[in-house]
């Protein structure tokens, strides 16, 4: 399947640089596939009226860490070139896999110093040694601190890892430390926000509860690999980075009960959808899950665990646009996105949302 099939023209000014305020004031495009797709312009605040009693939302409760670090290489030669690292996968208490710029400035054995001052006196300078570097330039950093102390040091020095389509147009700031977290954020480990969850407020959650719509939480620690474009000409040649996720036995049982009673499972975002599909059996039953998943969903995939999905608008040629094309149909999503662009919807992490129904037979 050619990657060009998932390309479309997106004006740069459609990429949102800040979220809607309040968050549930974002726009919501309801998309129902068909020979002529049904497109309904609504708002996120309308979600309680668009769902029905007995349905349940599944959200990702992963918390974003300040994973973008700026420093310099030390100890080799007379120069100390600037280095920017984006942590994307925790390997253990002191090791992280990272993407770095410029990768050509680092070799195995080099030391990178991130910052020179700590808010807690014993932290001092945060040094990391390059313990591994692969052919693609991805490295493993071995930090001089371990566990909670390292987490605190990273938090002090790091910036929120805004996607490059935002970060290239403005620098991250203190406002992003709250804007780029969902109200569900609990378990630290993501280096990209599960952005569909950014639209929820306590007020909206209260309205959903009053309507008899349930809420369950899963965890998928989102890696920086989610930012990587699909560069291969053919979709099958693209490699997804593995991400760690969990679905508890209690949550799996609750979701299976919802479906058994005729309710629908509504995945909030691609991350919740991917972990649910990774945890599901062929018959659609959700099972307890704890491990890594590199599931790559493209058209032709048969969805098992998810009936509807709420997701943001994604970028051309991205794995996320491929996922929604698999869910609602490529032609449907191209028409929906053309409508959204014309109607002024805001795209990507801080943008608006769409509520997608599946192509083919739908659970009405």
C-alpha positions in Angstrom: 0.0 0.0 0.0 1.6 3.3 -1.2 2.2 6.0 1.4 1.1 8.6 -1.1 -2.5 7.4 -0.7 -2.5 9.1 2.7 -1.2 12.4 1.6 -3.3 15.6 1.5 -2.8 19.3 1.5 -2.8 20.9 4.9 -2.3 24.6 5.2 0.3 25.3 7.9 -2.1 27.8 9.6 -4.4 24.9 10.4 -2.0 23.5 13.0 -3.0 24.7 16.4 -0.3 26.3 18.5 -2.4 26.5 21.7 -5.4 24.5 22.9 -9.0 25.8 23.1 -9.9 27.5 26.3 -11.7 26.0 28.1 -10.6 22.6 26.7 -14.1 21.3 26.1 -14.8 24.3 23.9 -12.9 22.6 21.0 -14.9 21.8 17.9 -16.0 18.2 17.1 -16.7 16.8 13.7 -18.9 13.7 13.8 -18.1 11.4 10.9 -20.4 8.6 9.8 -19.2 6.6 6.8 -21.4 5.9 3.8 -21.5 6.3 0.1 -21.7 10.0 0.9 -20.3 10.4 4.5 -22.5 12.1 7.0 -20.5 15.0 8.5 -22.0 16.9 11.5 -20.3 20.0 12.9 -20.6 19.9 16.7 -18.5 20.7 19.8 -16.7 18.5 22.3 -19.2 19.8 24.9 -21.9 18.0 22.9 -20.3 14.6 23.6 -22.8 13.5 26.4 -25.7 14.0 23.9 -23.9 12.2 21.1 -23.4 9.1 23.2 -26.0 7.1 25.1 -26.4 5.6 28.5 -24.5 2.4 28.8 -21.6 3.4 26.5 -18.2 3.9 28.1 -15.2 6.0 27.3 -11.7 4.5 27.5 -8.9 7.0 28.2 -5.1 6.8 28.5 -3.9 7.9 31.9 -0.2 8.1 31.0 1.5 11.3 32.2 4.0 13.2 30.0 7.5 13.9 31.3 9.6 16.9 30.4 11.5 14.7 28.0 13.3 17.3 25.8 16.8 18.1 27.2 19.4 20.6 26.0 23.0 20.3 26.9 26.5 20.0 25.4 29.1 17.3 24.7 32.0 17.5 27.1 35.4 15.9 27.5 36.4 15.4 23.9 38.3 18.0 22.0 38.4 21.7 22.5 34.8 22.3 21.5 31.6 21.5 23.3 28.9 21.2 20.7 25.3 21.8 21.7 23.2 18.7 21.9 19.4 18.3 22.1 18.0 15.0 23.2 14.4 13.8 23.3 14.0 10.8 25.6 11.5 8.3 24.2 11.8 5.1 26.1 12.8 4.3 29.7 15.0 1.2 29.7 15.6 1.0 33.4 16.2 3.2 36.4 19.2 5.1 34.8 19.0 4.3 31.0 16.9 6.0 28.4 16.7 5.5 24.6 16.7 8.9 22.9 16.7 10.7 19.6 19.4 13.4 19.5 20.3 16.3 17.3 22.9 16.5 15.8 23.5 12.7 16.1 26.7 12.9 14.1 28.3 14.9 17.0 28.0 11.9 19.4 29.9 8.6 19.6 29.7 5.7 22.1 31.6 6.8 25.2 30.9 10.5 24.9 29.4 12.4 27.8 26.6 14.9 27.5 26.0 17.5 30.3 22.4 18.7 30.6 22.3 22.0 32.6 24.7 23.2 35.3 22.4 23.9 38.2 19.9 22.0 40.2 17.1 23.3 42.4 18.0 20.6 44.9 21.7 21.0 45.9 22.7 17.3 45.7 21.6 17.0 42.1 24.4 19.2 40.8 25.0 18.7 37.0 23.1 16.0 35.1 25.6 14.0 33.0 24.8 11.1 30.8 27.1 8.8 28.8 26.3 7.5 25.4 26.4 3.7 25.9 24.9 2.7 22.5 24.3 4.2 19.1 22.5 2.5 16.3 22.9 3.0 12.5 19.9 5.4 12.5 21.4 7.7 15.0 19.2 6.7 18.0 21.3 6.4 21.2 21.1 5.0 24.7 21.9 7.4 27.5 23.3 6.1 30.8 22.6 8.9 33.4 24.6 9.6 36.5 21.5 9.4 38.6 19.0 6.7 39.2 15.3 6.3 39.9 13.3 9.1 41.5 16.4 11.4 41.7 16.9 11.1 38.0 13.2 11.7 37.3 13.4 14.9 39.4 16.6 16.0 37.6 15.0 15.5 34.2 11.9 17.4 35.3 13.9 20.4 36.4 15.9 20.6 33.2 13.6 19.3 30.6 11.0 20.9 28.4 7.6 19.5 27.4 8.3 17.6 24.2 5.9 19.4 21.9 5.6 17.9 18.4 8.0 19.4 15.9 5.1 21.0 14.0 4.5 23.2 17.0 8.0 23.5 18.4 9.3 24.7 15.1 7.0 27.7 15.3 7.3 28.6 19.0 9.4 27.4 22.0 7.8 25.4 24.8 6.9 27.4 27.9 5.6 27.0 31.4 2.0 27.0 30.1 2.7 23.9 28.1 3.5 22.0 31.4 -0.2 22.1 32.2 -1.7 22.4 28.6 0.1 19.3 27.4 -1.3 17.0 30.2 -4.7 15.5 30.3 -6.9 15.6 33.4 -6.4 11.8 33.6 -2.6 12.0 33.7 -1.3 9.8 36.5 1.4 7.2 35.5 4.6 9.0 34.3 6.2 7.6 31.2 5.0 9.3 28.0 7.0 11.7 25.9 4.0 12.7 23.8 0.6 13.5 25.1 -2.4 11.3 24.4 -3.9 14.4 22.9 -7.6 13.4 22.4 -7.7 13.4 26.2 -6.7 17.0 26.3 -10.3 18.0 25.5 -11.8 16.8 28.8 -12.6 18.9 31.7 -14.1 18.1 35.1 -17.4 19.8 33.9 -17.6 17.5 30.9 -16.8 14.4 32.9 -19.6 15.3 35.3 -22.1 15.7 32.4 -21.0 12.3 31.0 -21.5 10.6 34.3 -25.0 12.2 34.7 -25.9 10.7 31.3 -24.9 7.2 32.4 -21.8 7.1 30.3 -18.9 5.2 31.9 -15.2 5.9 32.1 -12.4 3.5 32.3 -8.6 4.0 32.2 -5.8 2.2 30.4 -2.1 3.1 30.1 0.1 3.4 27.0 3.3 5.3 27.4 3.6 7.2 24.2 7.1 7.4 22.6 8.6 10.1 20.5 8.4 7.6 17.6 4.8 8.9 17.2 6.3 12.1 15.8 8.3 10.3 13.1 6.8 10.7 9.6 6.4 7.7 7.3 9.3 8.1 4.9 9.0 4.8 3.1 7.2 4.8 -0.2 5.3 1.7 0.9 3.5 1.5 4.2 4.7 -2.0 4.9 8.3 -0.8 5.0 7.6 1.6 8.0 8.8 0.4 11.4 6.7 1.3 14.4 8.5 1.9 17.7 7.3 -0.4 20.6 5.6 1.3 23.5 4.7 -0.2 26.9 1.1 -0.4 28.0 -1.2 -2.0 30.5 -4.9 -3.0 30.7 -5.9 -4.3 34.2 -8.0 -7.4 34.6 -10.6 -5.2 36.4 -10.8 -2.8 33.4 -10.9 -5.7 30.9 -13.8 -7.3 32.8 -15.7 -4.0 33.0 -15.4 -3.4 29.2 -16.5 -6.9 28.3 -19.5 -6.3 30.6 -20.4 -3.1 28.8 -20.4 -4.8 25.4 -22.4 -7.8 26.8 -25.1 -5.3 27.9 -25.2 -3.6 24.5 -23.0 -0.6 25.3 -20.3 0.7 23.0 -16.6 1.1 23.8 -15.4 4.5 22.7 -11.6 4.8 22.6 -10.4 8.3 23.4 -7.5 8.7 21.1 -5.3 6.5 19.0 -3.3 5.4 22.0 -6.3 4.0 23.9 -7.4 2.4 20.7 -4.1 0.7 20.0 -3.7 -0.7 23.5 -7.3 -2.0 23.5 -6.7 -3.7 20.2 -3.4 -5.1 21.4 -5.2 -6.6 24.5 -8.2 -8.1 22.6 -8.8 -11.6 21.4 -10.1 -12.5 17.9 -13.7 -12.6 19.3 -13.4 -9.0 20.6 -13.0 -9.9 24.3 -10.6 -7.6 26.1 -8.0 -9.4 28.2 -5.6 -8.1 30.9 -2.4 -6.9 29.2 1.0 -5.7 30.4 3.8 -5.4 27.9 5.1 -3.7 24.7 3.1 -3.2 21.6 4.1 -2.1 18.2 0.7 -2.5 16.6 0.5 -0.7 13.2 -3.1 -0.2 12.1 -3.7 0.4 8.4 -6.6 -0.1 6.0 -7.6 -3.8 6.0 -7.2 -4.2 9.7 -10.3 -5.8 11.4 -11.1 -3.9 14.6 -12.2 -6.1 17.5 -12.5 -4.1 20.7 -13.5 -0.6 19.7 -16.9 0.6 18.5 -16.3 4.4 18.2 -13.3 6.6 18.6 -12.7 10.2 19.5 -9.5 11.5 18.1 -7.8 14.7 16.9 -7.1 15.7 13.3 -3.8 14.2 12.2 -1.1 15.1 9.7 -0.7 13.9 6.1 1.3 10.6 5.6 1.2 9.9 9.3 0.6 6.5 11.0 -2.3 8.2 12.8 -4.1 9.2 9.6 -3.6 5.7 8.4 -5.3 4.4 11.6 -8.4 6.6 11.2 -8.5 5.7 7.5 -8.5 2.0 8.6 -11.4 2.7 11.0 -13.7 4.9 9.0 -12.4 4.3 5.4 -9.8 6.3 3.5 -12.3 8.0 1.1 -14.5 9.0 4.1 -11.6 10.4 6.0 -10.3 12.3 3.0 -13.7 13.9 2.6 -14.0 14.6 6.3 -10.6 16.2 6.4 -11.3 18.3 3.3 -14.4 19.5 5.0 -12.5 20.2 8.2 -9.8 22.3 6.4 -12.4 24.3 4.6 -14.5 24.9 7.8 -11.4 26.1 9.7 -11.0 23.2 12.1 -7.7 23.2 14.0 -5.3 20.2 13.5 -2.9 18.1 15.6 -2.1 17.9 19.3 -3.7 21.2 20.4 -6.4 21.1 17.8 -10.0 20.1 17.5 -11.4 16.6 17.5 -13.6 14.2 15.5 -15.9 11.4 16.6 -15.6 8.5 14.2 -18.0 5.7 13.4 -16.5 2.6 11.8 -17.0 1.7 8.2 -19.2 -1.2 7.3 -21.6 -2.5 9.8 -21.9 -0.1 12.8 -23.3 -0.8 16.2 -26.0 1.9 16.0 
